[in-house]
Amino acid sequence: MKPKIAIVGTGIAGLTAAFRLRNDAELTIFEANGRPGGHADTFDVTDPLGPLAIDTGFIVCNHENYPTFMSLLDELGVETQPSAMSFSVRRPQTGLEWESTGLGGLFANRRNLLSPRVWLMLKDMIKFNRLGQRDHLKLDDKCSVGDYLRRHRLGSAFRDDYLVPFGAAVWSCSGQSFLEFPMRFVLDFMSHHRMLAIRGRPKWRTVAGGSRTYVNALVSQLPPIRYDSPVDAVVRNDDGVTLSVCGDDCHFDEVILACHADQSLDMLKDADPDEKTVLSSIPFRKNIARLHHDSRALPTNKRCHASWNFRSGDGPEMPPSITYGMNILQRLPAAHDWSVTLNDERDIAPEKVARTVEYEHPEFLPGSMGSRRRQMEFCRRRRTSFCGAWWGWGFHEDGCASGQAVAASFGVCEAPSLRGQTDSNQTD
């Protein structure tokens, strides 16, 4: 007899687990919202040149760094198309603008040629890449980004005009939060993506037609999803698991919680000390994303328009913002400059906003790194498994691999490689 398994959440982790288990278990899939996909979120807009499907959450992937996810797309027959990865920094207070695709982008504004600060940044970038290649396997989790910069006397130009903007863009966080990230974690990420080397960078891709294309392909092979069905409580005993959903009690043999760590902890009414320790150590923050076509959110110099565009605050009290250039990332045939801007309304006219949506992203602090390495301990433990991108680096590959790891613990598929799970010698 097939086991009865509940899956809570239909982001990439939950959908992957469900897809791998679909033939070997009796699945019931709960989704608190009215659509599947989580951060795979595509929105339709009308451009003067025609309709467009634009992603506002997950956007890009590549074969080198997303092996589990790309294999899943191949299995589903979902096509991808080339994307482009570039980065720009704009600091209105100083007039600095630069873009990352070479010296032409660095000196797109000719005044940068005469700026000592730009040359100091470039000098420290070279120094940092050399140090990073040496240190990324040596550091422990206690050394923060800020500590590392001070230790190696990497200057304010490098910090404020390159590394902090880079970290804020990649992890959708504030500059201050990024300075508290473990440097080991950041260097591991940069080394894995070959960002510490000049050559051999990954070739990025995006899902053709938007990320909902792969979501629809997965959902079509699963049992009907119970939408608008938030789980209020999960209780375990020797005989099974009981979920309270919209006033009803539903009984299963096991449950897979494919949601954020804090959400999972809120559902568990009988969490044990280990579950409380791990799940409470993974903080999340909210980000407001606006899909719009106001080109003022991009650098003033069009030669600096990039895939990721960082804009510093107008003062110490104003946080920075990140604008994703969707025309570049999704190669949109558009008349407007379609962008997604996080946490910022400056330079965005309300009438040019097509959509406003809230997402939550995990934070990566020294106190949580040991917990993140423990996913396999929490597969089928007390009839409960946990999966989500928060176990890894917070990206789509991490969510996909996490969901497949849970399915593999049932013996139905091959176990994936889990990023960061092998560093058990590192401590908080």
Disulfide bonds with the S-S distance in Angstrom:
none
